[in-house]
Amino acid sequence: MTAQGYELAVDVRGLRKRYGGLTAVDGIDLGIRRGEVFGLLGPNGAGKSTTVEILQGNRDRDAGEVTVLGSDPATGTRAWRSRVGIVWQDESAPPELTVRETVRHFARYYPRPRDPEEVIGLVGLETKADSRIKALSGGQRRRLDVALGVIGGPELLLLDEPTTGFDPAARRRFWSLIRALADEGTTIVLTTHYLEEAEALVHRLAVVAKGRIVAEGEPGALRERYGTVATVAWTEPDGSPRALRTGTPTRAVADLMGRFGGEIPGLTVTRPTLEDVYLRLTGQSQEDAR
């Protein structure tokens, strides 16, 4: 383990996992600090969910060292498991119970659970507390899954595509919950396909492709490092719009100022978004395909 391992909630070195002839995770290294919101981004099949399953102790690894909250998940005790919350992509609650019954039932599994009524409110299910799970919409059932993930007051919360099926209002409410948990000191590992969600929530992220980490850092730093091409747009004197894709937008604007003698009509400078960077790093951008 690393010298600063005592500061890390998650410390992973050389993680590997194969399924027959398929390599799902191919030498991943991760160091996630306590209290950090960390994002794992990547296309389907990149190895994100397998990594999360190994961190939770739900799947064996083939190679590598893994420490989560000071213990190896492969040999984690019941006490250790009570410190880790998880929200899987698949639903886990029995359909015949009500929301309130389910949250109260799961609370009994933990030594120091959060208040069930508080958690129901945090995920926005107050008006559905006495509804049976089978009567909930897909987005509402997903919110219940989130409630079950946080009811134990975990030190580490693993979220695997948690907002799939959420409407925009529910997604923003979930973001507020994640920020509140992070402010309380909860370490959060988030996999998501929503790039705006990652940018809104995470302190750092890793982009995973074909079982390997291809980039890691703060979202802004990754945009600066990998988003090399900006778009400078303006309006010509005859009213026609023009645009230039360039790696030196400041120089392009200076050249245009010289042409126009000052103000540039309709000037905009658009820099690459996190989504642009993600698509480029995972080999899915149209620019790389050309």
N, C-alpha and C positions, 0 to 999 in steps of 0.2 A: 504493500500500500504506500501511498505518497506520504511525504513528510508532514503535509498539512491535513492528513486524513482525519485527524480528530475534529477538524472544522467542517467536515463534509457530512451531509446527510446520506449521500450516495457516492460511492467510490468504485468505479468499474475499470478494470484493466484487461485488455485482450479477450473480450467476451466473444465467444463463438457458439453457434447453434446450427446444426444441420438437420434436415428432415429427408432421410434417404439421400438422393443425389442433389438435393437443393440446399444451398447454403443460405440460411435466412439472416444470420448475423455473422459478420466476417471480420472480427477483430476490433470491436468497438471499445473506445476509452471514454469515460465520462467522469467528471467531478462536479457534483451539484452541491452547492453550499447550503447550510441550514438557513431556513427562512427565505430561500430563493424560489421564484416562479420560473421554471425551466421548461422550454418547449422542445418537443421532438417533432420535426416536420419531415414529411417524405411521402412519395406516392404509395398506393396500395402495394403490399408485398415488399416494401423496403426493409422491413425488420423492426418497425416501431413497436407493434403490439407484442411481438415475441420478447423484445427487450423489457417491456413493462411487465409481462408475465414472469420473467425471470427475477426482476426486482421485487416482485410481490411474493416470490417463493412458490408460485403456481406452476412453474415449468423448470425442469432441470436444464442446465447448460452443459455443453460438451467441453468447453475450455474457458480459462480466464478466472480472474479473481473478482468477487463482488462483495462489497460490504454496504449494508443498508442499515442506518441507525445503529452502527456499531456491531452488527451481526451478519453472518452469512445467511441470506434468505433460504438457502437449501436446507439449513438446519434450524430455522427460526422456531422459537417456542411459541406457545399460545400467548404468553405475555408480550412477546415481540410483535406478533400478528395484531394484537389489539392496538398497537401504536401506528399501524399502517391502514389507511383507508383506500378504497379503490372503487372506481366507477367503470365497469366494463361496457363494451359496446352492446352486449346482450342483456336483456332484462333478467332480473333475478328474484322478483317478488311474486308470491303466490296470488293468482288473480281473484280468488274469492274473498280475500281480506280487504278491509277498507284501508285508506291511506294512513289514518291515525293508528289503527291496529298494527299495521306493518311497521311503522316507524317505532312505536313503543316496543314491539316484539324484538326488533333488531337492537334497540338500545340495551336490552338485557344481556347482550353478549359482551358488553364492554364494562370495565371496572369504573370508569368515570365518563359516562356518556353526556352529551349535550342534552338540553331539555327538548323532548320531542316536539312540543308545541312551537318552540322557538325555531327549530329546524324546518318544520312544515311551513312556517311563515317565511323563512329565509329563501326557500325555493318557490314561493308563490303559490302554494297549494292550500291556503287557508279555506277557501270556499269549497274545496274538494276533499276536505279532511275526512268526511263520513261517506265518501263515495267508494264503491268497490273498484279495485284496480282494473278489472275487466271492462269497466264503463269509462275509463279514462281515454283521452286521445293519446296518440303516440308521443307528442311533445310533453304531455302531462306525466305519462309513465316515465319518460326520460328524466323529468324533474324529480320524480320519486327516487329514481336510481341515484341521483346526486344526493338527495337527502340521506339515503342509506349509506352513502360513502362518507358523509361528514358526521353522522350521528355519534360515532365513537370519539369525537374530538381528536382526530389523528395528528401525530407529529409530522407524518408524511402522507400526502394525498396524491394518489396516482389516478389520472383522469384520461381515459382512452376514448377520444372523440365524444366528449360529454355533451355537446350542444347539438348533436345531430337531431333534427326534428323540431328544434326550438324555433318559434317565430321571433322576429327581431326584438320585440319587447322582452320576451323571456330570456333571450340571449344577453341583452344588456343587464337584466337583473342578475343573471348568473355571473356576469363579469364583476358586478358589485360584490357578490358573495365571495368570489375568489380574491378580490382585493382586500376584503375584510379579513379573510382567513390568513392571507399573507401578512397583513398588519399585526395579527396576533402571533406571528412567528411560525405558522405552518409552512413546511416545505412542500411545494407543489410541482409535480411533473405532469405536463399536459401534452397529449398528442392531439392534433387537430388538422383538418383540411382547410379551415377558415384562416386565411393569412391575416385578415384584419383583426381577428381574435388574438392571434399570436402577438401581433404588433401592439395591441391594446393591453395585454396582460403580462407578457414574459419579460424578465430581466435579461435573460440570455436564451439562446436556442441553438440547437444542432440540426443541420439538414442531413438526412439519411437517404442514401441511394444505394440499392443493391447490397444492403447489409453493412455498409460502411458510412462513417461520418465524412461528408465532403466539405463541410464548413461549420464553424462554431463561433459564436460571439454575440454581442449585443445587436439587436435588429438594426440600429442606426449604423453601427460599425460595418455590418455586413453589406448594407446598401452602399456605403462609401467604398468598400473594398471591391465588390463584385459588380456594382451597378455603374459601369463605366460610361455608358452612352446616355446622354440627355437629349431632349428635343427642344430646340429653340424655334418658336413660331412668331410670325409678325405679319403685318399687312403692308403690301406695296402701295406706292402712291396712287396707282390705278384702282386700288380697292381689292386686288386679288390676294388671297391668303397664301403664305409661303411657310415652309417648315424645313428645318435642317436637323438631322441626327448627328451628334458630334460628341466626342470624348473631351472636348475643350469648350464648354459652353460660355465661359467667361470671355475667352478670346473671340468667339463668334459674336457675342453681344457688343464687344468693343469695336469689331469691324463694322457692325450694323450702325453703331453710333456715329462712326466716321462717315458712312454713306448718307445717313439721314441728317447729320449735323446736329445731333442732340436726341430729342425724344424719338422713340421708335414706336410707330403706331401698332397697337394690338399685340405688344410684346408679351410673350409668356415663355417661361423656362420650366420644363417638366422633367424632373429627375426620376430615375427608376424607382419603382415601389418595391416593397419586400416581395410581392408576388412576382414581379419581373425577375428579381434576383433568384428566387426559389425555382422558377421555371428554367432559368439558365443553368443553375447548379445541378438540377436533376435531369438535364438534357431534354426538356420538354418545350423550350421556348421556340417560337417561330423564327426568331433571329438566328438561333443556332442551326435550325433545320435548313436554312437557305444556303 
